[in-house]
Amino acid sequence: MRTEKVREKTIEEYLRLRIKNLGGKAYKFVSPGNTGVPDRLVILPGGHTFFVELKSETGKLTPLQEVKIKELKDLGCDAIVVKSKNDVDWLIECCKEVMAQ
């Protein structure tokens, strides 16, 4: 039996809904003139903010995306790559821990 590949768009919508259920926002992040920035800016209750780059399970970061994520991390930001619904579930558990502090 063949497993069906989950599209990036499906994972992105799943992330958005799961963050919404936590009371947060997962804004589509677009920065004109700054190609390679992460797809979503996530803001949780309590003000914790992070960037999420979404990929399908077989998707790979471009070299420019790797640079942008490193720049964000070097500035002290949280920047996470999510490649599956399981990754989203893990991220939601981390969000719950952060919100409980």
Backbone as CSV, one residue per row, in Angstrom:
resi,resn,N_x,N_y,N_z,CA_x,CA_y,CA_z,C_x,C_y,C_z
1,MET,0.836,-1.184,0.000,0.000,0.000,0.000,0.882,1.249,0.000
2,ARG,0.564,2.178,-0.850,1.342,3.401,-1.003,0.816,4.495,-0.079
3,THR,1.725,5.185,0.611,1.297,6.303,1.446,1.276,7.567,0.598
4,GLU,0.266,8.381,0.813,0.114,9.590,0.035,0.944,10.721,0.638
5,LYS,1.635,11.439,-0.210,2.464,12.567,0.210,1.548,13.722,0.628
6,VAL,1.828,14.298,1.791,1.062,15.437,2.268,1.691,16.707,1.704
7,ARG,0.861,17.525,1.085,1.351,18.755,0.463,1.681,19.812,1.514
8,GLU,2.608,20.696,1.156,3.007,21.788,2.048,1.799,22.637,2.444
9,LYS,0.929,22.911,1.502,-0.257,23.730,1.770,-1.141,23.086,2.842
10,THR,-1.255,21.767,2.814,-2.053,21.040,3.804,-1.427,21.166,5.190
11,ILE,-0.113,21.048,5.262,0.601,21.185,6.537,0.456,22.614,7.052
12,GLU,0.531,23.586,6.158,0.396,24.990,6.551,-0.985,25.271,7.135
13,GLU,-2.016,24.761,6.519,-3.369,24.962,7.029,-3.550,24.271,8.383
14,TYR,-2.981,23.094,8.524,-3.033,22.369,9.793,-2.339,23.178,10.900
15,LEU,-1.183,23.741,10.601,-0.482,24.590,11.563,-1.352,25.780,11.957
16,ARG,-1.917,26.451,10.973,-2.725,27.634,11.237,-3.899,27.315,12.157
17,LEU,-4.576,26.221,11.883,-5.727,25.826,12.712,-5.309,25.419,14.121
18,ARG,-4.212,24.686,14.237,-3.749,24.256,15.569,-3.313,25.454,16.416
19,ILE,-2.644,26.421,15.806,-2.233,27.625,16.536,-3.470,28.429,16.928
20,LYS,-4.424,28.529,16.035,-5.684,29.238,16.334,-6.383,28.602,17.532
21,ASN,-6.381,27.272,17.591,-7.011,26.558,18.709,-6.315,26.831,20.040
22,LEU,-5.047,27.247,19.990,-4.323,27.627,21.213,-4.606,29.078,21.606
23,GLY,-5.325,29.800,20.744,-5.585,31.211,20.997,-4.555,32.119,20.356
24,GLY,-3.710,31.555,19.503,-2.659,32.335,18.848,-3.002,32.681,17.415
25,LYS,-2.058,33.291,16.761,-2.172,33.682,15.354,-0.990,33.112,14.594
26,ALA,-1.249,32.698,13.358,-0.184,32.219,12.471,-0.302,33.009,11.171
27,TYR,0.233,34.216,11.202,0.132,35.107,10.054,1.011,34.654,8.911
28,LYS,0.468,34.738,7.681,1.276,34.515,6.494,2.299,35.640,6.462
29,PHE,3.569,35.301,6.410,4.627,36.303,6.480,5.209,36.535,5.098
30,VAL,5.064,37.766,4.619,5.631,38.166,3.343,6.409,39.448,3.584
31,SER,7.628,39.484,3.133,8.474,40.655,3.310,9.025,41.053,1.943
32,PRO,8.338,41.982,1.262,8.776,42.371,-0.086,10.259,42.730,-0.125
33,GLY,10.932,42.211,-1.118,12.362,42.475,-1.275,13.247,41.577,-0.426
34,ASN,12.630,40.654,0.320,13.397,39.751,1.193,13.012,38.302,0.904
35,THR,13.378,37.849,-0.246,13.102,36.467,-0.635,13.751,35.513,0.356
36,GLY,13.051,34.407,0.657,13.635,33.373,1.512,13.204,33.437,2.962
37,VAL,12.395,34.458,3.330,11.941,34.532,4.723,10.952,33.402,4.996
38,PRO,10.806,32.980,6.259,9.870,31.900,6.590,8.425,32.221,6.204
39,ASP,7.627,31.175,6.061,6.253,31.287,5.585,5.291,31.928,6.581
40,ARG,5.470,31.624,7.859,4.500,32.058,8.873,5.191,32.733,10.049
41,LEU,4.526,33.748,10.575,4.910,34.408,11.810,3.862,34.007,12.837
42,VAL,4.271,33.268,13.839,3.347,32.740,14.846,3.486,33.560,16.125
43,ILE,2.327,33.985,16.643,2.286,34.755,17.883,1.334,34.041,18.839
44,LEU,1.857,33.698,20.014,1.081,32.983,21.023,0.607,33.942,22.110
45,PRO,-0.462,33.557,22.816,-0.836,34.346,23.987,0.375,34.463,24.917
46,GLY,0.569,35.637,25.477,1.730,35.876,26.319,2.866,36.523,25.558
47,GLY,2.709,36.647,24.236,3.676,37.386,23.440,4.807,36.590,22.833
48,HIS,4.882,35.276,23.081,5.967,34.502,22.463,5.733,34.460,20.958
49,THR,6.775,34.799,20.197,6.679,34.913,18.744,7.787,34.093,18.093
50,PHE,7.447,33.433,16.992,8.464,32.687,16.256,8.082,32.571,14.796
51,PHE,9.068,32.221,13.997,8.903,32.071,12.563,8.876,30.588,12.210
52,VAL,8.020,30.237,11.235,7.923,28.846,10.800,8.073,28.774,9.283
53,GLU,9.017,27.967,8.843,9.158,27.635,7.425,8.518,26.271,7.226
54,LEU,7.615,26.186,6.269,6.909,24.940,5.997,7.433,24.292,4.727
55,LYS,7.548,22.985,4.788,7.971,22.189,3.639,7.171,20.899,3.639
56,SER,7.059,20.264,2.488,6.514,18.909,2.469,7.588,17.990,3.055
57,GLU,7.230,16.751,3.308,8.194,15.821,3.915,9.445,15.646,3.062
58,THR,9.310,15.812,1.751,10.468,15.651,0.869,11.075,16.987,0.459
59,GLY,10.455,18.080,0.900,10.938,19.404,0.528,12.247,19.744,1.220
60,LYS,13.049,20.542,0.558,14.341,20.955,1.107,14.405,22.479,1.140
61,LEU,15.098,22.997,2.151,15.329,24.431,2.216,16.262,24.851,1.087
62,THR,15.990,26.011,0.520,16.938,26.561,-0.447,18.103,27.157,0.340
63,PRO,19.241,27.343,-0.306,20.360,27.985,0.393,19.966,29.354,0.971
64,LEU,19.153,30.112,0.245,18.725,31.422,0.736,17.835,31.283,1.980
65,GLN,16.946,30.296,1.996,16.119,30.057,3.185,16.984,29.686,4.383
66,GLU,18.011,28.886,4.152,18.928,28.537,5.237,19.602,29.782,5.797
67,VAL,20.008,30.697,4.914,20.652,31.940,5.344,19.671,32.780,6.161
68,LYS,18.445,32.931,5.675,17.449,33.763,6.375,17.117,33.187,7.752
69,ILE,16.978,31.883,7.846,16.693,31.247,9.138,17.874,31.455,10.087
70,LYS,19.091,31.322,9.585,20.270,31.556,10.424,20.319,33.003,10.898
71,GLU,20.012,33.952,10.012,19.995,35.366,10.400,19.001,35.603,11.542
72,LEU,17.811,35.026,11.423,16.800,35.183,12.476,17.290,34.586,13.794
73,LYS,17.862,33.397,13.722,18.378,32.756,14.935,19.519,33.566,15.544
74,ASP,20.382,34.113,14.707,21.487,34.939,15.195,20.988,36.198,15.897
75,LEU,19.795,36.656,15.530,19.179,37.821,16.170,18.412,37.441,17.442
76,GLY,18.427,36.147,17.764,17.754,35.686,18.975,16.320,35.245,18.764
77,CYS,15.894,35.156,17.517,14.530,34.718,17.204,14.466,33.196,17.138
78,ASP,13.272,32.675,17.414,13.017,31.256,17.188,12.556,31.097,15.747
79,ALA,13.206,30.228,15.003,12.841,29.932,13.618,12.860,28.423,13.456
80,ILE,11.727,27.870,13.045,11.528,26.424,13.043,11.128,25.960,11.650
81,VAL,11.623,24.803,11.233,11.215,24.189,9.980,10.260,23.048,10.316
82,VAL,9.100,23.054,9.672,8.060,22.050,9.893,7.822,21.326,8.568
83,LYS,7.885,19.962,8.622,7.777,19.183,7.384,6.656,18.153,7.393
84,SER,5.844,18.147,8.458,4.764,17.159,8.510,3.749,17.567,9.573
85,LYS,2.608,16.910,9.569,1.615,17.144,10.613,2.165,16.700,11.964
86,ASN,2.996,15.659,11.980,3.636,15.236,13.231,4.543,16.328,13.778
87,ASP,5.259,17.016,12.887,6.087,18.140,13.320,5.218,19.247,13.923
88,VAL,4.064,19.499,13.302,3.141,20.504,13.835,2.674,20.084,15.226
89,ASP,2.322,18.825,15.388,1.869,18.329,16.699,2.963,18.519,17.753
90,TRP,4.213,18.215,17.395,5.332,18.425,18.312,5.451,19.909,18.665
91,LEU,5.341,20.767,17.654,5.443,22.204,17.871,4.322,22.697,18.794
92,ILE,3.134,22.176,18.628,2.004,22.574,19.481,2.282,22.201,20.932
93,GLU,2.857,21.031,21.164,3.208,20.642,22.538,4.246,21.603,23.122
94,CYS,5.225,22.002,22.308,6.214,22.990,22.764,5.543,24.316,23.075
95,CYS,4.597,24.719,22.246,3.863,25.970,22.477,3.098,25.916,23.798
96,LYS,2.477,24.792,24.061,1.739,24.640,25.326,2.661,24.783,26.522
97,GLU,3.865,24.218,26.412,4.843,24.342,27.502,5.259,25.790,27.701
98,VAL,5.524,26.493,26.607,5.917,27.904,26.681,4.799,28.737,27.296
99,MET,3.573,28.466,26.887,2.426,29.235,27.389,2.159,28.961,28.873
100,ALA,2.549,27.797,29.354,2.316,27.428,30.753,3.327,28.080,31.702
101,GLN,4.420,28.589,31.165,5.471,29.189,32.012,5.075,30.557,32.514
